[in-house]
Amino acid sequence: MKLTGDIDTLLTEDVLERYQERIELIHHKLHQKKEPFTGWVDYPANISPSLVEDILSCAAKISQQCTALVVIGIGGSYLGAKACIELLQSPFYNERYAHLQHTPKIYFAGHHLSSIYYRELFKLLQEEEVAVCVISKSGTTLEPAVVFALFKEFLQQKYGNRAKEHIYAITDRSKGALRQEADEQGYTTFVVPDDIGGRYSVLTPVGLLPIACAGIDIKAILAGAQKAYQEMQCLDLRLNECYRYSLARHLLGKKGKTIEIFEVYEGKLRYFTEWLKQLFGESGCKDGCGIFPASLQMSTDLHSMGQFLQEGRQDFFETVITVQQLAEDMMLIPSPLTGQVNTMHQLNEVIQQSVRKAHAPNGTVNLTIAVENISPETFGEMVYFFEKACAVSCYLDGVNPFDQPGVEDYKRNIKALVKEAK
Ligand code: PA5
């Protein structure tokens, strides 16, 4: 991962010297793992090979058993898997490749309550062999629990007393209603590690099982994360791109840049930016502060929000995520419009440069993070890079990256209001 843009203007020698010691303290705080919920820091390096094999054999069993897998979960319990499948699978995976690969179509559920969506989904699933993977660390979040109840009913009608063989649960080792039910009913289960919170759990069974079911190489994802884990052990602020990015965010926040806009030109990264919004939003925005994470997909949003970027309030900075090389680029039909630019990816790069050029006179701050290519390895690298960057910049801002008291408040309120409802 390579960080360019305005980074050197922000991180002058003087700034680097001033922050070096603080970064080292934060690094040790994370790596000593004395703080709660820091289990993700070395998880990719320590994940047991037998757990990886168990995940792979469970995914193989699911592929044999069903043609459609419904993944039920909300927030950190679904966004990582969704981001990965959108990035690494064909955009027409459900329509075409699931069948060709003999892996199940994947549908996500439980992260919203749209009656129309579920009515249509149940109709569609009548024609499929179905399995359900329900993911909830607490095992008590209302939206996925309600949707899971509907799916249990559906499976019961479809498979009778064999329904429970079609249910896979990923939850806490011992706590919560879902754990209790899974043990009583004998569902196949995987554990969300105690010391890893939802939004830092993509590289655990939470993300890895659905991702493996979509036929994506999870060992390669873990290898990418392990590489990032090694690289990001470097304490030198001049060399560690992850810590440089964390510090840049912190400094920009202090300068009143209260919005970070993640911009992608490769549309397959769109859900990755949704995952980023959750990671940074839930981790960093509390105690009346924090940087609001937003995302734009170009060129689509250049024709709407591009106007805001160009001439709106300059209280944001842009974090552009670019892909250096695409394995399968699309050649363009030669035309006077595109001159010597031969491929779609190259044209995207030209568009990106022209946007940068347009924004520069306004003083818009640009951070550009380049990933080598789109592959399982780089997905693993990106996840680890951003998880660590998020935790470090939260500590720099003086907030706890691993709690989400605001989200817990709303969860508690719904339960109380549901009880009161007549
Ligand atoms: O990151 C988090 O902790 C949250 O986004 C949770 O993942 C989300 O609220 C779902 O919680 P649970 O897995 O307990 O159902």
Boltz pocket constraint, residues with backbone or C-beta under 6 A from the ligand:
constraints:
  - pocket:
      binder: B
      contacts: [[A, 74], [A, 75], [A, 76], [A, 77], [A, 135], [A, 136], [A, 137], [A, 138], [A, 139], [A, 140], [A, 141], [A, 144], [A, 197], [A, 198], [A, 199], [A, 200], [A, 282], [A, 404], [A, 407]]
      max_distance: 6.0
